[in-house]
Amino acid sequence: MAFDTESPTLQELLRLQDELSAALQRRFGQTLAVCVTDVVGSVEYFRRFGDVAGRALQQRHFDLVQEAIGAHGGRLVDTAGDGAFFVFPDAPSAAEALSAIQRAASAQNLARPREHHLTLRGGLHWGFVLTDGVSVAGDSVNLCARVAGSGKEEGLAEAELRLTRAAYLELPPALRMRCRALPAAHLKGVEPPVTLVALEWEDEATFPTSVRCEETGRVWTLPRRDLLGFGRIAEHEGVKANDVVLEAASPEATSMISRWHFELRRGTTGFALRALSDARTEVNGVTVGKGCEVPLPLGARVVVARTLSLVFVSPREGIAGTRMP
């Protein structure tokens, strides 16, 4: 029977609205871990390689999501463009699934050229939603999408997982120890600024996060990518040449460093260094020939062309204020 919307008074309609809202929340309201992931740089990838390659990249993303949510008890809600939206009954399972997705993407990238690497960003929020078991809606969904995209707004073009404080507080101590605080984020349509943390999915005792030059004291934060280039030039024919541009104290010394000197490849158990140049490269006192590859442990010292000494470290562990309280 159709409801008569013309006869009731304003007060009666307002009361009915409140009753319907309460009924919706009682029947369909749940608190869930909401996750959103998307592909970094997908627009440029489609432009360079075409629709078929771009769609294949998206499918790799969706396949990894399906595998992870199946293993951790989640549910895929929707995919649109290069993004995926999925939920879990608890935040720890969601955090582990997001970490598994990133590790799986990294493992796949080992067998592919750099330009075809799959780089993902993700967001996680713990909050109230309305769901009928199929669709999921509410402010929590919108907030999570903003969190996942916040790195893009900041110009961050690397893999990262960002969590709201509400999600962080649902994590056990072991997972909290893998989080580091980020500056408060000004998200579009969200007030006030949102407290966020980044979840590390790799073991910082295995993977260095920064490199320090002993001669100049300069420190570079290593981008979260699966292939990192080191050399003396920043660009070549309008394309980024190296992730870390090496410069010595003088132009003469810098010229001894090759344009592309060495690269780091991210493996399942740590980085490996591959020498790209005939110019000398040493790892912990051992010379690495051009085309050869050696493990790069945390704390390794790399000497470049007998000019620069680079030490690979994980300084986050000792920096006050980087861990959430």
N, C-alpha and C positions, 0 to 999 in steps of 0.2 A: 504494500500500500504506500502510495506516495505521501510524503510529509507536506502538510500545508504550511508554507512559509509566509503566507500573507496574513493569516489571522492572528498569530501570537504577537504580543506586545514586544517592545524593545527589551524590556527586562527579562521576559520569558526566553527570548532568543539568546540573550547573553548567558543566562543560566544554562540553556541547552548546550551552548558552545562549550562551557566549562565542563559539563557532564560528558560530552563527546570526547573532549581532550583527555579527561581522566580515564575514560573507557579505553581510548587508544593506547594510553601508556600502560594501563593494567594488562591489556590483552597482548599488545605487540612490543612493549618496551623491554629492552635488555641492555645490559652493560657488556660490551664486547671489545676485543682488541681489533682495531680497524687499521688496515695496511693498504698503502698505495705505493706502487713502483712504476717507474717509467724509464725510457731509454734516453741516455744523455747524447745529445747531438744528432738526433734522428732526422731532423729537417735537413741538415747539411748532408747526412748520409744518403738520403733519398735523392738529393740534388746531384751528388757526385756519381752514384752508382745505379740509379734508376729504381723504378717501382718494384721490380721482381726481387732485386737484392734487398731493398728496404723492407719489403713484406717478409722476406725470409729472416731478416734480423729481428723483426717484431715477433715472429713465430718462435724463434729461439728463446726469447724472453718469456713468452707465455708457456712454453714447454717446461722451462725451469721453475716457473711459479707453480704449475700444476703438480710437478714432482714434489716440490717442497711442502706444499699445503697437504698433499696426500700423506706424506710421511709424518707430519706434525699435527694432524687433526684439524686442519682449517677448511675453509670453504671459499671457492671462487665466486664472487658476486657478479663481476662484469669486467669486460675489456673494452677499451675504446682507444682508437689510434694506436699509440705505442704504450699505453698505460694499462695497468691491471689493478683491480680493487678486490680485496679479499679480507676475510675476517677469521678470528679465532676466539674460542671461549675464554682464553686467558692470555695475558701479556707475555709470560715466559715462552710459551709455545710459538707465539708470533715472532718474538725476537730471535729464537733459534731458527725458525723457518727463513726469515729475512737473511740471517747470516749464511744459511745453507745456500740460498739463491746466489748470494755474492760469491761464495767460494766456488760454486759450480760454474758460474760465468767465467771466473778467473781460470779455472781448469780448462774450459773449452777454448779460451783465448790463446792458450799455449800452442795450439795447433794451427793458428790462423795468423795471417799478416796483421800488422798493427792497425792498418786502416779498416780492417773488418772486425776489430774487437768489439765485444758487447759490453758497454759500460752502463751500469744501472744506478739510479738513486732511489731511495725508499723512505717512507715515513710511517710512523707507528703512533697511534693514540689509543688510550683506554678511556672509553666514554659511553654515554647513553645513546642508544639508537632505537629506531622503530623498525621492526623486521617481521615479516610473515614467513620466514624460513627460506624465502627466495630473494626478494629485494631487501635492501638495507638503506635507510635514509635518516637524515638528521644533521644537526650542526656538527656532530663529531666527524661525520664523513667529510664535510667541507673543510673542517680544520685540518684533518689528516692530509687532504690533498694539498692544502697550502703548505703544510710542513714538508711534505715530500718535494714540493717545488721551490722551497726557500733557497736551496743551494743554487738553483738556476738563476733566481733573482739576484743573487750575490755574485754571479759570474763564475760559479764553481763548475768546472767541466770534468769532474772526476766522480768515481763511485763513492757513495756515502749513504749511511743509514742515520736518520734523524728521528728522535723520540721526543714526545712532550714529557713534561714533568709527571703528569698523571700516569703515563705508561712506565716511566722510570721507577716510580714508587711501587709499582706492582711487581718489579723484578726481584729475584732472590739476590743475596750478596754477591755470588759468583758472577752474575750478569751485570750487576751494578758496577763491579770493579772493571768491567770492560767499557764503561761509559766515561766520556769526558765532557765537561761543560762547554757550551757554545755561547756566544753573546746573545742577549735577548733579541728575538727576531720580530721585526715589524712586518706582520703579514697583512696582505690586502683584505680589508673587510673585517679584521679581527682587532679588538681592543681589549685590554692594553697589550703591549708587547709580550710575546710568548717566550717562556723559558724553555730552551731546547737542550738536548744532549746528543752527542754522536756516539753510536754504538760501534765498537771495533769488532770486526768478525774474524780477525787474524790474531795470532799470538804475538804480542809486542816483544816477547822474549826471543822470537825467531826472526821477525821482520823489522829491520830498522825503519824508523819514520823520518829521520833527518840525516843530513851529511854536513860535517864541519870541515872547513879548510884550515889546516894548521898554520899555514903561512899568513893568511889574511884575517883569520878569525871569523870569516863569513859562514853563516849557517843557512842551508836551504832545507825547507820542508819538502819531503819527497811526495810528489803527487800520487794519489791513489790510482795508479794505472798498472797494467800488467807488463808493460814494456816501457822502460825509461831510458832515454838517450842522454849521453854526456859528451860534450865537445865544445869547441870554441865559437861556433856560429849559432846565432839565434834563429835565423830564417834562411831558406834556400828557395829561390824562385817563388817567393811569396808564401811558402808553406813553412810552418814551424819545423825547425831542424832538430833541436834538442830540448829536453825538459829541464836540464841543468846546464846552463852556459858557463863554461870554465874560463876564467880570466886570471892571469898571473899578475905579478907586481909591475911588470914592464911589458911594452909591446913585443920586445924581442923574445922574452920568455913565453908570452902567450902564443907566439907564432910556432913554438915547438909543440904545442898541443894540436892534435888533428881536428879537422872540422867535425868529424864524427869519430870520437876516440874509443868509447866503449858503451855498452848498453847493459842494463839489468833486466833479467827476465824473472818474473814472479812465478815460482813453482808452488807445489802443494806443501813443501816443507821449508821454504825460504827462497831467497833470491839467488840467482846464478849470474855471474859476470861473464860477458862475452866480449873479447877484444875485437875492435873493428879496424884497428890501425896498425901499420908497421912500426909506428912510434912506440916507445917502451910503455908497458903497463905492468905494474906489480901489485899483487895482492898478498899482504902479510909477508913481504920479502921475496915472493916467488914470481918470476916473470911469466906472464901469460902471452903466448904467441897469438898473432892475428888469426881470428877464426876459432880460437880455442875458448872453452868455457869452464869456469871453476865455481864452486860454491862461494857465496859471500855471506859469512856469518855475521851476527850482530857484533859490533866492535871492530870489524875488519878495517885495515888501513890500506888504502889504495894510493899508490904513487903514480902520477900521470906525467909521462915524458921527463922524469927526473926534475919536475918543476913544481908540481903541486902535490900535497899529501892530504888525502881525503879520509876522514874517519866516519864510519856509518854507525849511528847511534839511535837510541829510542829515548829521547829526553823527556817525553811526556810523563814517564814514571816518577820523575823527581821534581816536577814543577808544581809548586803550591797553587791550589785553586783550579787545577784542571779536572779534578774529580768532583762529582756532585756530592753534596753532603747527604 
